[in-house]
Protein backbone atom coordinates (compact mmCIF):
# COMPACT_ATOMS: atom_id res chain seq x y z
CA UNK A 1 0.00 0.00 0.00
CA UNK A 2 1.20 3.54 -0.64
CA UNK A 3 1.97 5.84 2.25
CA UNK A 4 -0.60 8.43 3.31
CA UNK A 5 0.25 12.08 3.81
CA UNK A 6 -0.50 13.65 7.17
CA UNK A 7 -2.64 16.79 7.14
CA UNK A 8 -0.34 19.30 8.86
CA UNK A 9 -3.18 21.56 10.03
CA UNK A 10 -4.89 18.66 11.76
CA UNK A 11 -1.59 17.46 13.18
CA UNK A 12 -1.07 20.78 14.96
CA UNK A 13 -4.65 20.99 16.25
CA UNK A 14 -5.15 17.48 17.62
CA UNK A 15 -3.08 15.25 19.85
CA UNK A 16 -3.62 11.72 21.03
CA UNK A 17 -3.39 10.70 24.68
CA UNK A 18 -1.84 7.48 25.91
CA UNK A 19 -5.26 5.89 26.25
CA UNK A 20 -6.09 6.74 22.61
CA UNK A 21 -8.40 9.74 23.06
CA UNK A 22 -8.09 12.54 20.51
CA UNK A 23 -7.92 15.90 22.28
CA UNK A 24 -8.43 19.39 20.91
CA UNK A 25 -8.29 22.93 22.23
CA UNK A 26 -11.28 25.23 22.32
CA UNK A 27 -11.69 27.90 19.69
CA UNK A 28 -11.96 31.62 20.33
CA UNK A 29 -9.14 31.94 22.83
CA UNK A 30 -6.66 34.07 20.91
CA UNK A 31 -8.19 37.54 20.93
CA UNK A 32 -11.14 39.61 22.26
CA UNK A 33 -10.50 38.23 25.73
CA UNK A 34 -10.69 41.45 27.76
CA UNK A 35 -14.45 41.42 27.91
CA UNK A 36 -14.67 37.76 28.92
CA UNK A 37 -14.96 36.64 32.53
CA UNK A 38 -11.96 35.13 34.32
CA UNK A 39 -13.72 31.79 34.63
CA UNK A 40 -14.42 31.71 30.90
CA UNK A 41 -10.78 32.48 30.11
CA UNK A 42 -9.62 29.70 32.42
CA UNK A 43 -11.87 27.23 30.62
CA UNK A 44 -10.08 27.98 27.33
CA UNK A 45 -6.89 26.41 28.73
CA UNK A 46 -8.46 22.96 29.04
CA UNK A 47 -8.28 20.39 26.29
CA UNK A 48 -11.44 18.49 25.46
CA UNK A 49 -11.95 15.17 23.72
CA UNK A 50 -13.50 15.16 20.27
CA UNK A 51 -16.80 13.40 19.75
CA UNK A 52 -16.76 9.76 18.60
CA UNK A 53 -18.50 10.72 15.37
CA UNK A 54 -15.52 12.93 14.38
CA UNK A 55 -12.94 10.29 15.23
CA UNK A 56 -13.07 8.61 11.81
CA UNK A 57 -12.59 11.93 10.01
CA UNK A 58 -9.60 12.91 12.15
CA UNK A 59 -8.15 9.42 11.79
CA UNK A 60 -8.12 9.94 8.03
CA UNK A 61 -6.27 13.24 8.43
CA UNK A 62 -3.61 12.01 10.88
CA UNK A 63 -3.33 8.29 10.12
CA UNK A 64 -0.03 7.63 11.90
CA UNK A 65 -0.88 9.39 15.17
CA UNK A 66 -3.51 6.80 16.13
CA UNK A 67 -2.87 3.23 17.17
Z-matrix of the N, CA and C atoms (Angstrom, degrees):
N
C 1 1.460
C 2 1.531 1 109.73
N 3 1.326 2 116.44 1 145.28
C 4 1.467 3 118.36 2 176.57
C 5 1.529 4 110.69 3 -73.84
N 6 1.330 5 114.04 4 157.61
C 7 1.462 6 119.00 5 177.55
C 8 1.519 7 110.07 6 -73.74
N 9 1.333 8 116.31 7 153.40
C 10 1.459 9 121.96 8 177.65
C 11 1.514 10 109.18 9 -103.70
N 12 1.322 11 116.58 10 143.87
C 13 1.457 12 119.88 11 177.65
C 14 1.524 13 109.49 12 -86.68
N 15 1.322 14 114.83 13 139.80
C 16 1.461 15 121.27 14 177.01
C 17 1.516 16 109.13 15 -81.33
N 18 1.318 17 116.39 16 137.40
C 19 1.469 18 121.42 17 175.49
C 20 1.525 19 107.27 18 -80.15
N 21 1.349 20 116.96 19 112.71
C 22 1.462 21 121.35 20 -170.99
C 23 1.524 22 112.22 21 -67.59
N 24 1.331 23 118.43 22 -31.21
C 25 1.453 24 120.40 23 176.90
C 26 1.511 25 111.64 24 -66.29
N 27 1.325 26 116.41 25 -40.72
C 28 1.462 27 120.55 26 178.17
C 29 1.519 28 110.73 27 -70.97
N 30 1.323 29 116.96 28 -33.81
C 31 1.456 30 120.59 29 -179.64
C 32 1.523 31 111.22 30 -64.16
N 33 1.332 32 116.68 31 -35.18
C 34 1.462 33 119.11 32 -179.70
C 35 1.521 34 112.10 33 -81.28
N 36 1.322 35 118.62 34 -21.40
C 37 1.462 36 121.14 35 -176.98
C 38 1.519 37 114.16 36 -90.92
N 39 1.321 38 117.59 37 -27.88
C 40 1.458 39 121.30 38 -175.85
C 41 1.520 40 110.29 39 -116.75
N 42 1.324 41 115.94 40 147.40
C 43 1.460 42 118.77 41 168.02
C 44 1.521 43 108.95 42 -139.98
N 45 1.317 44 114.72 43 155.15
C 46 1.452 45 121.58 44 -173.33
C 47 1.522 46 108.81 45 -106.53
N 48 1.322 47 116.56 46 132.41
C 49 1.460 48 121.02 47 178.62
C 50 1.526 49 109.38 48 -80.85
N 51 1.311 50 115.40 49 174.34
C 52 1.461 51 120.11 50 179.18
C 53 1.509 52 112.96 51 -64.83
N 54 1.340 53 116.34 52 -29.93
C 55 1.458 54 119.29 53 179.70
C 56 1.528 55 112.54 54 -83.64
N 57 1.349 56 117.62 55 -5.30
C 58 1.456 57 120.83 56 175.97
C 59 1.512 58 115.06 57 101.57
N 60 1.343 59 118.06 58 3.18
C 61 1.465 60 119.76 59 176.75
C 62 1.518 61 110.00 60 -75.35
N 63 1.336 62 116.15 61 144.75
C 64 1.461 63 120.78 62 175.27
C 65 1.517 64 107.41 63 -98.58
N 66 1.329 65 115.95 64 121.04
C 67 1.459 66 121.76 65 -175.97
C 68 1.525 67 109.99 66 -107.77
N 69 1.326 68 114.88 67 150.63
C 70 1.465 69 121.24 68 176.97
C 71 1.515 70 109.36 69 -140.13
N 72 1.336 71 115.83 70 160.45
C 73 1.455 72 120.07 71 175.32
C 74 1.522 73 108.70 72 -92.91
N 75 1.317 74 116.10 73 161.68
C 76 1.452 75 120.49 74 179.04
C 77 1.516 76 109.86 75 -81.04
N 78 1.321 77 116.01 76 149.51
C 79 1.453 78 120.41 77 177.87
C 80 1.508 79 111.78 78 -85.24
N 81 1.329 80 116.31 79 161.90
C 82 1.454 81 120.89 80 175.75
C 83 1.506 82 114.29 81 83.46
N 84 1.332 83 118.18 82 24.93
C 85 1.457 84 119.35 83 -177.10
C 86 1.516 85 113.00 84 -104.51
N 87 1.316 86 118.54 85 -4.22
C 88 1.459 87 119.17 86 -169.84
C 89 1.521 88 114.01 87 -86.96
N 90 1.315 89 118.96 88 -34.37
C 91 1.462 90 118.77 89 179.99
C 92 1.524 91 109.93 90 -146.07
N 93 1.333 92 116.65 91 174.21
C 94 1.470 93 124.62 92 -175.23
C 95 1.530 94 110.71 93 60.70
N 96 1.323 95 115.93 94 43.01
C 97 1.456 96 119.80 95 -176.83
C 98 1.516 97 113.40 96 -97.78
N 99 1.335 98 118.08 97 -11.29
C 100 1.464 99 119.29 98 -175.58
C 101 1.517 100 112.37 99 -65.83
N 102 1.309 101 116.31 100 -32.52
C 103 1.467 102 118.74 101 -177.45
C 104 1.521 103 113.07 102 -86.16
N 105 1.317 104 117.43 103 -5.71
C 106 1.463 105 120.30 104 -178.82
C 107 1.529 106 110.22 105 -86.36
N 108 1.313 107 115.64 106 152.59
C 109 1.461 108 121.52 107 179.84
C 110 1.530 109 110.31 108 -71.66
N 111 1.329 110 115.96 109 156.81
C 112 1.468 111 120.49 110 -179.47
C 113 1.525 112 111.26 111 -60.38
N 114 1.307 113 116.41 112 -39.49
C 115 1.470 114 120.13 113 -179.93
C 116 1.529 115 110.82 114 -63.19
N 117 1.322 116 116.14 115 -41.54
C 118 1.456 117 120.56 116 179.20
C 119 1.522 118 110.65 117 -63.48
N 120 1.325 119 116.81 118 -41.70
C 121 1.465 120 120.85 119 -179.96
C 122 1.524 121 111.24 120 -66.58
N 123 1.321 122 116.97 121 -35.22
C 124 1.467 123 119.99 122 176.79
C 125 1.519 124 110.96 123 -65.54
N 126 1.327 125 116.87 124 -37.03
C 127 1.465 126 120.32 125 -178.73
C 128 1.525 127 112.61 126 -66.63
N 129 1.340 128 117.32 127 -22.60
C 130 1.466 129 120.10 128 177.69
C 131 1.524 130 111.71 129 -67.80
N 132 1.327 131 118.46 130 -23.27
C 133 1.461 132 121.22 131 -176.82
C 134 1.518 133 112.53 132 -75.06
N 135 1.319 134 117.57 133 -19.57
C 136 1.457 135 120.57 134 -177.36
C 137 1.524 136 110.86 135 -77.78
N 138 1.309 137 114.78 136 149.52
C 139 1.461 138 120.72 137 172.34
C 140 1.520 139 107.24 138 -98.27
N 141 1.319 140 116.19 139 144.39
C 142 1.456 141 119.68 140 179.09
C 143 1.524 142 109.00 141 -125.10
N 144 1.305 143 115.77 142 151.57
C 145 1.465 144 121.18 143 -179.61
C 146 1.525 145 109.74 144 -77.77
N 147 1.326 146 115.73 145 145.28
C 148 1.466 147 118.53 146 177.47
C 149 1.526 148 108.68 147 -78.14
N 150 1.308 149 115.47 148 161.49
C 151 1.462 150 119.63 149 -178.47
C 152 1.529 151 109.93 150 -73.48
N 153 1.309 152 117.42 151 152.27
C 154 1.471 153 120.40 152 -179.94
C 155 1.527 154 113.50 153 -60.22
N 156 1.326 155 117.39 154 -26.55
C 157 1.460 156 119.00 155 179.97
C 158 1.525 157 111.97 156 -71.11
N 159 1.346 158 117.52 157 -25.62
C 160 1.468 159 120.84 158 178.55
C 161 1.517 160 112.87 159 -88.06
N 162 1.320 161 117.01 160 -9.18
C 163 1.460 162 120.20 161 -175.25
C 164 1.536 163 112.51 162 -60.87
N 165 1.310 164 117.34 163 -40.46
C 166 1.470 165 120.21 164 -178.88
C 167 1.518 166 110.93 165 -65.84
N 168 1.330 167 116.95 166 -37.50
C 169 1.462 168 120.26 167 -179.49
C 170 1.530 169 111.09 168 -68.57
N 171 1.336 170 116.41 169 -41.66
C 172 1.466 171 119.81 170 179.23
C 173 1.522 172 110.37 171 -70.07
N 174 1.317 173 116.68 172 -34.37
C 175 1.464 174 120.80 173 178.36
C 176 1.529 175 111.15 174 -61.82
N 177 1.315 176 116.36 175 -34.18
C 178 1.458 177 120.64 176 177.02
C 179 1.529 178 111.55 177 -69.73
N 180 1.341 179 116.14 178 -33.12
C 181 1.467 180 119.82 179 -178.48
C 182 1.519 181 112.51 180 -78.92
N 183 1.331 182 117.71 181 -37.82
C 184 1.472 183 120.61 182 178.41
C 185 1.523 184 109.20 183 -123.34
N 186 1.327 185 117.40 184 75.83
C 187 1.460 186 120.98 185 -171.35
C 188 1.527 187 113.85 186 -67.41
N 189 1.343 188 118.93 187 -29.06
C 190 1.449 189 119.61 188 -173.19
C 191 1.518 190 112.46 189 -95.32
N 192 1.324 191 118.30 190 -2.10
C 193 1.459 192 121.14 191 178.06
C 194 1.530 193 110.91 192 -82.70
N 195 1.326 194 117.00 193 -24.79
C 196 1.463 195 121.26 194 -175.36
C 197 1.531 196 110.00 195 -97.72
N 198 1.315 197 114.13 196 150.22
C 199 1.469 198 118.72 197 179.23
C 200 1.507 199 110.89 198 -93.87
